[in-house]
Amino acid sequence: MYLNSLIRPRPHAIARAPKQIHNYLFVTTDVIDPIVADYAATFYEKTDKTEIAILDCIRFLRHFLHLFHRIRADYLDAYQILVLAEPDSTVKQTLKEGSLALRQTAESGE
C-alpha cells in the first residue's frame, strides 16, 4: 500500500495546478497491486478528467513510445530548427545530417 499513500495527496495538487494536468503517472519497479491501480483510476472524474495511472517500467516505456509517435513531427520540427539555426555551433555536422535523415525517414513512414 506504499503507492496508495503516494496517490492520496495527488488530487489536491492537481486541483491547485495553474494549468490543467491531463495525465499523472507513477512509474515503479515494484509489483502493482490491482486494488491500488483501480483506486488511482477513480480520480479521473474527481479531478476534472486527469488520468492518474500507475505503470511498471515496461508499460511506461510503451506509453512513452506511443506518445512520442504521436508528437514526433512537432519534436522533429523543433529539433531541426534548433540544430540548423546555429551553423557554427558545437553540434557536429554528422549529427545535423543524421537529424535530417531521421526527419526524412519519419515523414516517409506517415
ZADO-1210 file (C-alpha; in nm, 4 decimals, padded with zeros to 6 digits):
<atoms>
<atom x="00.0000" y="00.0000" z="00.0000" code="MET" pos="1"/>
<atom x="00.3030" y="00.2301" z="-00.0292" code="TYR" pos="2"/>
<atom x="00.1794" y="00.3545" z="-00.3662" code="LEU" pos="3"/>
<atom x="-00.1625" y="00.4191" z="-00.2151" code="ASN" pos="4"/>
<atom x="-00.0077" y="00.6673" z="00.0284" code="SER" pos="5"/>
<atom x="00.1659" y="00.8410" z="-00.2646" code="LEU" pos="6"/>
<atom x="-00.1541" y="00.8691" z="-00.4649" code="ILE" pos="7"/>
<atom x="-00.3792" y="01.0029" z="-00.1906" code="ARG" pos="8"/>
<atom x="-00.2465" y="01.3656" z="-00.1892" code="PRO" pos="9"/>
<atom x="-00.2210" y="01.3975" z="-00.5712" code="ARG" pos="10"/>
<atom x="-00.5789" y="01.5135" z="-00.6441" code="PRO" pos="11"/>
<atom x="-00.5252" y="01.8162" z="-00.4204" code="HIS" pos="12"/>
<atom x="-00.2001" y="01.9017" z="-00.6000" code="ALA" pos="13"/>
<atom x="-00.3711" y="01.8570" z="-00.9365" code="ILE" pos="14"/>
<atom x="-00.6565" y="02.0869" z="-00.8359" code="ALA" pos="15"/>
<atom x="-00.4083" y="02.3612" z="-00.7373" code="ARG" pos="16"/>
<atom x="-00.2057" y="02.3388" z="-01.0588" code="ALA" pos="17"/>
<atom x="-00.2043" y="02.6630" z="-01.2624" code="PRO" pos="18"/>
<atom x="-00.2748" y="02.4671" z="-01.5843" code="LYS" pos="19"/>
<atom x="-00.4849" y="02.1581" z="-01.6363" code="GLN" pos="20"/>
<atom x="-00.2943" y="01.8335" z="-01.5945" code="ILE" pos="21"/>
<atom x="-00.4158" y="01.5636" z="-01.8323" code="HIS" pos="22"/>
<atom x="-00.2019" y="01.2712" z="-01.7171" code="ASN" pos="23"/>
<atom x="-00.0281" y="01.1995" z="-01.3880" code="TYR" pos="24"/>
<atom x="00.1905" y="00.8911" z="-01.3951" code="LEU" pos="25"/>
<atom x="00.3562" y="00.6894" z="-01.1245" code="PHE" pos="26"/>
<atom x="00.6325" y="00.4615" z="-01.2524" code="VAL" pos="27"/>
<atom x="00.7522" y="00.1779" z="-01.0357" code="THR" pos="28"/>
<atom x="00.9717" y="-00.1277" z="-01.0467" code="THR" pos="29"/>
<atom x="00.7502" y="-00.2887" z="-00.7836" code="ASP" pos="30"/>
<atom x="00.4534" y="-00.5152" z="-00.8445" code="VAL" pos="31"/>
<atom x="00.1387" y="-00.3077" z="-00.8873" code="ILE" pos="32"/>
<atom x="-00.1491" y="-00.4230" z="-00.6707" code="ASP" pos="33"/>
<atom x="-00.4667" y="-00.4167" z="-00.8847" code="PRO" pos="34"/>
<atom x="-00.6551" y="-00.2589" z="-00.5930" code="ILE" pos="35"/>
<atom x="-00.4134" y="00.0361" z="-00.5937" code="VAL" pos="36"/>
<atom x="-00.4361" y="00.0727" z="-00.9728" code="ALA" pos="37"/>
<atom x="-00.8156" y="00.0693" z="-00.9505" code="ASP" pos="38"/>
<atom x="-00.8010" y="00.3265" z="-00.6705" code="TYR" pos="39"/>
<atom x="-00.5880" y="00.5562" z="-00.8878" code="ALA" pos="40"/>
<atom x="-00.8369" y="00.5230" z="-01.1733" code="ALA" pos="41"/>
<atom x="-01.1201" y="00.6531" z="-00.9518" code="THR" pos="42"/>
<atom x="-00.9681" y="01.0010" z="-00.9559" code="PHE" pos="43"/>
<atom x="-01.0460" y="01.0614" z="-01.3247" code="TYR" pos="44"/>
<atom x="-01.3879" y="01.2101" z="-01.2502" code="GLU" pos="45"/>
<atom x="-01.2815" y="01.3628" z="-00.9183" code="LYS" pos="46"/>
<atom x="-01.0007" y="01.5637" z="-01.0810" code="THR" pos="47"/>
<atom x="-01.1896" y="01.7017" z="-01.3800" code="ASP" pos="48"/>
<atom x="-01.0622" y="01.4347" z="-01.6197" code="LYS" pos="49"/>
<atom x="-00.7000" y="01.3977" z="-01.5092" code="THR" pos="50"/>
<atom x="-00.5872" y="01.0408" z="-01.5584" code="GLU" pos="51"/>
<atom x="-00.3795" y="00.9077" z="-01.2702" code="ILE" pos="52"/>
<atom x="-00.2080" y="00.5861" z="-01.3697" code="ALA" pos="53"/>
<atom x="00.0465" y="00.3538" z="-01.2148" code="ILE" pos="54"/>
<atom x="00.2759" y="00.1865" z="-01.4634" code="LEU" pos="55"/>
<atom x="00.5559" y="-00.0612" z="-01.4321" code="ASP" pos="56"/>
<atom x="00.8691" y="00.0176" z="-01.6302" code="CYS" pos="57"/>
<atom x="00.7646" y="-00.1797" z="-01.9392" code="ILE" pos="58"/>
<atom x="00.4180" y="-00.0243" z="-01.9547" code="ARG" pos="59"/>
<atom x="00.5757" y="00.3202" z="-01.9084" code="PHE" pos="60"/>
<atom x="00.8084" y="00.2574" z="-02.1999" code="LEU" pos="61"/>
<atom x="00.5117" y="00.1554" z="-02.4172" code="ARG" pos="62"/>
<atom x="00.3231" y="00.4680" z="-02.3074" code="HIS" pos="63"/>
<atom x="00.6234" y="00.6911" z="-02.3834" code="PHE" pos="64"/>
<atom x="00.6797" y="00.5363" z="-02.7257" code="LEU" pos="65"/>
<atom x="00.3119" y="00.5806" z="-02.8122" code="HIS" pos="66"/>
<atom x="00.3250" y="00.9447" z="-02.7008" code="LEU" pos="67"/>
<atom x="00.6467" y="01.0097" z="-02.8922" code="PHE" pos="68"/>
<atom x="00.4974" y="00.8512" z="-03.2040" code="HIS" pos="69"/>
<atom x="00.2007" y="01.0926" z="-03.1810" code="ARG" pos="70"/>
<atom x="00.4146" y="01.4053" z="-03.1339" code="ILE" pos="71"/>
<atom x="00.7212" y="01.3112" z="-03.3357" code="ARG" pos="72"/>
<atom x="00.6575" y="01.5658" z="-03.6121" code="ALA" pos="73"/>
<atom x="00.6409" y="01.8509" z="-03.3593" code="ASP" pos="74"/>
<atom x="00.9564" y="01.7223" z="-03.1897" code="TYR" pos="75"/>
<atom x="01.1429" y="01.6884" z="-03.5179" code="LEU" pos="76"/>
<atom x="01.0346" y="02.0388" z="-03.6268" code="ASP" pos="77"/>
<atom x="01.1588" y="02.1967" z="-03.3046" code="ALA" pos="78"/>
<atom x="01.4826" y="01.9967" z="-03.3032" code="TYR" pos="79"/>
<atom x="01.5563" y="02.0782" z="-03.6673" code="GLN" pos="80"/>
<atom x="01.5015" y="02.4497" z="-03.6085" code="ILE" pos="81"/>
<atom x="01.7355" y="02.4474" z="-03.3084" code="LEU" pos="82"/>
<atom x="02.0102" y="02.2468" z="-03.4772" code="VAL" pos="83"/>
<atom x="02.0044" y="02.4286" z="-03.8088" code="LEU" pos="84"/>
<atom x="01.9713" y="02.7753" z="-03.6536" code="ALA" pos="85"/>
<atom x="02.3291" y="02.7571" z="-03.5326" code="GLU" pos="86"/>
<atom x="02.5507" y="02.6667" z="-03.8273" code="PRO" pos="87"/>
<atom x="02.8678" y="02.7274" z="-03.6255" code="ASP" pos="88"/>
<atom x="02.7532" y="02.5508" z="-03.3091" code="SER" pos="89"/>
<atom x="02.9357" y="02.2671" z="-03.1388" code="THR" pos="90"/>
<atom x="02.6838" y="02.0227" z="-03.2863" code="VAL" pos="91"/>
<atom x="02.8769" y="01.8106" z="-03.5331" code="LYS" pos="92"/>
<atom x="02.7752" y="01.8158" z="-03.8961" code="GLN" pos="93"/>
<atom x="02.7220" y="01.4390" z="-03.8891" code="THR" pos="94"/>
<atom x="02.4600" y="01.4830" z="-03.6135" code="LEU" pos="95"/>
<atom x="02.2847" y="01.7520" z="-03.8162" code="LYS" pos="96"/>
<atom x="02.2809" y="01.5239" z="-04.1194" code="GLU" pos="97"/>
<atom x="02.1561" y="01.2368" z="-03.9043" code="GLY" pos="98"/>
<atom x="01.8776" y="01.4592" z="-03.7755" code="SER" pos="99"/>
<atom x="01.7677" y="01.5399" z="-04.1279" code="LEU" pos="100"/>
<atom x="01.7846" y="01.1717" z="-04.2253" code="ALA" pos="101"/>
<atom x="01.5696" y="01.0874" z="-03.9218" code="LEU" pos="102"/>
<atom x="01.3261" y="01.3532" z="-04.0358" code="ARG" pos="103"/>
<atom x="01.3050" y="01.2103" z="-04.3875" code="GLN" pos="104"/>
<atom x="01.2537" y="00.8592" z="-04.2527" code="THR" pos="105"/>
<atom x="00.9774" y="00.9738" z="-04.0165" code="ALA" pos="106"/>
<atom x="00.7986" y="01.1622" z="-04.2920" code="GLU" pos="107"/>
<atom x="00.8220" y="00.8749" z="-04.5402" code="SER" pos="108"/>
<atom x="00.6567" y="00.6432" z="-04.2866" code="GLY" pos="109"/>
<atom x="00.3490" y="00.8638" z="-04.2307" code="GLU" pos="110"/>
</atoms>
